[in-house]
Amino acid sequence: MEEKKEYIKLEDLEVYKLARELSKMGWAIYSKMTWQTRKIIRDQFIESIDSIGANIAESYGRYHYLDRVRFLCNSRGSMLEAINHWLSLMEERKIISNEEFSHQF
């Protein structure tokens, strides 16, 4: 008799939940930016933040493990871009405070 496999739903994955929370925090920062700051930073910050969860979701839907790994690597790259580059740059330029940077991320 074949055993039915139970899969964890995407919405229940802890890493996906964290990525969604990071997107909410990123949007809170982005939505407070002035038009000029958005023009300078462009939309790359919010796109990199949002693509973390998007790549996790896409990897979860892939059948072959190498496809999954590729999308998870893309997700990690987006996380490094968002946090290590954009957020630290915004802190350096006083767009966000040190407390905001340290507390949220």
CYANA upper distance limits for C-alpha pairs under 8 A (distance plus 0.5 A):
  8 ILE  CA     12 ASP  CA      6.92
  8 ILE  CA     13 LEU  CA      7.42
  9 LYS  CA     13 LEU  CA      7.30
 10 LEU  CA     16 TYR  CA      7.48
 10 LEU  CA     57 ALA  CA      7.34
 10 LEU  CA     60 TYR  CA      7.60
 11 GLU  CA     16 TYR  CA      7.23
 11 GLU  CA     17 LYS  CA      7.26
 12 ASP  CA     16 TYR  CA      8.06
 12 ASP  CA     17 LYS  CA      7.65
 13 LEU  CA     17 LYS  CA      6.81
 14 GLU  CA     18 LEU  CA      6.73
 15 VAL  CA     19 ALA  CA      6.73
 16 TYR  CA     20 ARG  CA      6.74
 16 TYR  CA     53 GLY  CA      6.39
 16 TYR  CA     56 ILE  CA      7.11
 16 TYR  CA     57 ALA  CA      7.98
 17 LYS  CA     21 GLU  CA      6.81
 18 LEU  CA     22 LEU  CA      6.65
 19 ALA  CA     23 SER  CA      6.73
 19 ALA  CA     50 ASP  CA      8.40
 19 ALA  CA     52 ILE  CA      6.68
 19 ALA  CA     53 GLY  CA      5.48
 20 ARG  CA     24 LYS  CA      6.87
 20 ARG  CA     50 ASP  CA      8.37
 20 ARG  CA     53 GLY  CA      6.71
 21 GLU  CA     25 MET  CA      6.82
 22 LEU  CA     26 GLY  CA      6.52
 22 LEU  CA     49 ILE  CA      7.51
 23 SER  CA     27 TRP  CA      6.55
 23 SER  CA     46 ILE  CA      8.27
 23 SER  CA     49 ILE  CA      6.15
 23 SER  CA     50 ASP  CA      6.03
 23 SER  CA     53 GLY  CA      8.47
 24 LYS  CA     28 ALA  CA      6.76
 25 MET  CA     29 ILE  CA      6.98
 25 MET  CA    104 GLN  CA      7.75
 26 GLY  CA     30 TYR  CA      6.58
 26 GLY  CA     46 ILE  CA      6.97
 26 GLY  CA     49 ILE  CA      7.04
 27 TRP  CA     31 SER  CA      6.27
 27 TRP  CA     46 ILE  CA      7.31
 28 ALA  CA     32 LYS  CA      7.10
 29 ILE  CA     33 MET  CA      7.32
 29 ILE  CA     96 ILE  CA      8.26
 30 TYR  CA     38 ARG  CA      8.23
 30 TYR  CA     46 ILE  CA      7.43
 33 MET  CA     37 THR  CA      6.40
 33 MET  CA     38 ARG  CA      6.70
 33 MET  CA     95 ILE  CA      8.43
 34 THR  CA     38 ARG  CA      6.73
 35 TRP  CA     39 LYS  CA      6.62
 36 GLN  CA     40 ILE  CA      6.84
 37 THR  CA     41 ILE  CA      6.47
 37 THR  CA     42 ARG  CA      8.24
 38 ARG  CA     42 ARG  CA      5.54
 38 ARG  CA     43 ASP  CA      7.25
 39 LYS  CA     43 ASP  CA      8.35
 41 ILE  CA     45 PHE  CA      7.39
 43 ASP  CA     47 GLU  CA      6.61
 44 GLN  CA     48 SER  CA      6.41
 45 PHE  CA     49 ILE  CA      6.77
 45 PHE  CA     82 ALA  CA      6.30
 45 PHE  CA     86 TRP  CA      6.48
 46 ILE  CA     50 ASP  CA      6.52
 46 ILE  CA     82 ALA  CA      8.32
 47 GLU  CA     51 SER  CA      6.43
 48 SER  CA     52 ILE  CA      7.16
 48 SER  CA     78 SER  CA      5.52
 48 SER  CA     79 MET  CA      7.39
 48 SER  CA     81 GLU  CA      7.07
 48 SER  CA     82 ALA  CA      5.92
 49 ILE  CA     53 GLY  CA      8.38
 49 ILE  CA     78 SER  CA      7.19
 49 ILE  CA     79 MET  CA      7.04
 49 ILE  CA     82 ALA  CA      6.05
 50 ASP  CA     54 ALA  CA      6.94
 51 SER  CA     55 ASN  CA      6.27
 51 SER  CA     75 SER  CA      7.14
 51 SER  CA     78 SER  CA      6.92
 52 ILE  CA     56 ILE  CA      6.96
 52 ILE  CA     74 ASN  CA      8.22
 52 ILE  CA     75 SER  CA      4.97
 52 ILE  CA     76 ARG  CA      7.48
 52 ILE  CA     78 SER  CA      6.15
 52 ILE  CA     79 MET  CA      6.46
 53 GLY  CA     57 ALA  CA      6.63
 53 GLY  CA     75 SER  CA      7.62
 54 ALA  CA     58 GLU  CA      6.65
 54 ALA  CA     75 SER  CA      8.29
 55 ASN  CA     59 SER  CA      6.50
 55 ASN  CA     71 PHE  CA      5.84
 55 ASN  CA     72 LEU  CA      6.83
 55 ASN  CA     74 ASN  CA      7.08
 55 ASN  CA     75 SER  CA      5.72
 56 ILE  CA     60 TYR  CA      6.72
 56 ILE  CA     71 PHE  CA      7.15
 56 ILE  CA     72 LEU  CA      6.36
 56 ILE  CA     75 SER  CA      6.83
 57 ALA  CA     61 GLY  CA      7.09
 58 GLU  CA     62 ARG  CA      7.14
 58 GLU  CA     68 ARG  CA      8.32
 58 GLU  CA     71 PHE  CA      7.30
 59 SER  CA     67 ASP  CA      7.28
 59 SER  CA     68 ARG  CA      4.79
 59 SER  CA     69 VAL  CA      7.66
 59 SER  CA     70 ARG  CA      8.20
 59 SER  CA     71 PHE  CA      5.63
 59 SER  CA     72 LEU  CA      6.78
 60 TYR  CA     68 ARG  CA      7.13
 61 GLY  CA     68 ARG  CA      8.49
 62 ARG  CA     67 ASP  CA      6.67
 62 ARG  CA     68 ARG  CA      6.27
 63 TYR  CA     67 ASP  CA      7.87
 63 TYR  CA     68 ARG  CA      8.02
 64 HIS  CA     68 ARG  CA      7.05
 65 TYR  CA     69 VAL  CA      6.64
 66 LEU  CA     70 ARG  CA      6.66
 67 ASP  CA     71 PHE  CA      6.93
 68 ARG  CA     72 LEU  CA      6.71
 69 VAL  CA     73 CYS  CA      6.58
 70 ARG  CA     74 ASN  CA      6.80
 71 PHE  CA     75 SER  CA      6.67
 72 LEU  CA     76 ARG  CA      6.77
 73 CYS  CA     77 GLY  CA      6.70
 74 ASN  CA     78 SER  CA      6.70
 75 SER  CA     79 MET  CA      6.73
 76 ARG  CA     80 LEU  CA      6.80
 77 GLY  CA     81 GLU  CA      6.67
 78 SER  CA     82 ALA  CA      6.53
 79 MET  CA     83 ILE  CA      6.47
 79 MET  CA     84 ASN  CA      8.28
 80 LEU  CA     84 ASN  CA      5.60
 80 LEU  CA     85 HIS  CA      7.34
 81 GLU  CA     85 HIS  CA      5.58
 81 GLU  CA     86 TRP  CA      6.92
 82 ALA  CA     86 TRP  CA      5.58
 82 ALA  CA     87 LEU  CA      6.74
 83 ILE  CA     87 LEU  CA      5.50
 83 ILE  CA     88 SER  CA      7.11
 83 ILE  CA    105 PHE  CA      7.97
 84 ASN  CA     88 SER  CA      6.25
 85 HIS  CA     89 LEU  CA      6.38
 86 TRP  CA     90 MET  CA      6.59
 87 LEU  CA     91 GLU  CA      6.65
 87 LEU  CA     96 ILE  CA      8.50
 87 LEU  CA    101 PHE  CA      7.46
 88 SER  CA     92 GLU  CA      6.59
 88 SER  CA    101 PHE  CA      7.99
 89 LEU  CA     93 ARG  CA      6.66
 90 MET  CA     94 LYS  CA      6.54
 90 MET  CA     95 ILE  CA      5.45
 90 MET  CA     96 ILE  CA      6.28
 91 GLU  CA     95 ILE  CA      6.35
 91 GLU  CA     96 ILE  CA      5.50
 91 GLU  CA     97 SER  CA      6.35
 91 GLU  CA     98 ASN  CA      6.60
 91 GLU  CA    101 PHE  CA      7.22
 96 ILE  CA    100 GLU  CA      6.74
 96 ILE  CA    101 PHE  CA      7.33
 97 SER  CA    101 PHE  CA      6.82
 98 ASN  CA    102 SER  CA      6.48
 99 GLU  CA    103 HIS  CA      6.11
100 GLU  CA    104 GLN  CA      6.31
100 GLU  CA    105 PHE  CA      8.47
101 PHE  CA    105 PHE  CA      6.32
